């Protein structure tokens, strides 16, 4: 009887410690996601709406370690504001800003897992280009005073999770993720280029920007193929699921 009591007590302590560890892990994940949502939302609103009341931004940034940029700094940007864009330009800038944000976070997630491995340099090179893409569209979204998608915080977290999740499955799976994402982006950019060229007053700067980024995204796609993406387990199924997710995100970001 005594042995059973001791065994039951030990098992109870073990389960209690296990539950405590799980609770700590879940709390860390929740805090990370919550902080990411807050930082992303505050930063986007600061860049896109510099005259938004400072108190609102402070509320959004209260849990962030990065202080909000003063409205005066955002207003005194080196690049002047432009007239309000037409509906096509507005939609293109909004959805491409969201897409490049997502791509940036996907490579950030892959780097977090594979950054110190053999694929680290390759992923880092692609990530640096995506950072430039994201920076360019952040400038355009401010210059043209385009409303960013309200889904920005979600794409921020979802992109990182997709990148890290694919990388946890191995290097080839990470490259399969890259191939799937870049396939959709290249097709999306090609559609936009046709729309711009067929419009009455084509935006030459936007045309050049998208053409350059389209070529670099194609380079990322080819790099993924060269690095063994097609050898990843369940390559066809995985890439189709990721493509569907990307197309859905694009459709949503065009409108809201």
Secondary structure as UniProt FT lines:
FT   HELIX           2..48
FT   TURN            50..51
FT   HELIX           54..61
FT   TURN            62..63
FT   HELIX           71..75
FT   HELIX           87..114
FT   TURN            115..116
FT   TURN            118..119
FT   HELIX           120..143
FT   TURN            144..145
FT   TURN            150..151
FT   HELIX           152..168
FT   HELIX           171..198
FT   TURN            200..201
FT   HELIX           204..226
FT   TURN            227..228
FT   HELIX           229..231
FT   TURN            233..234
FT   HELIX           235..255
//
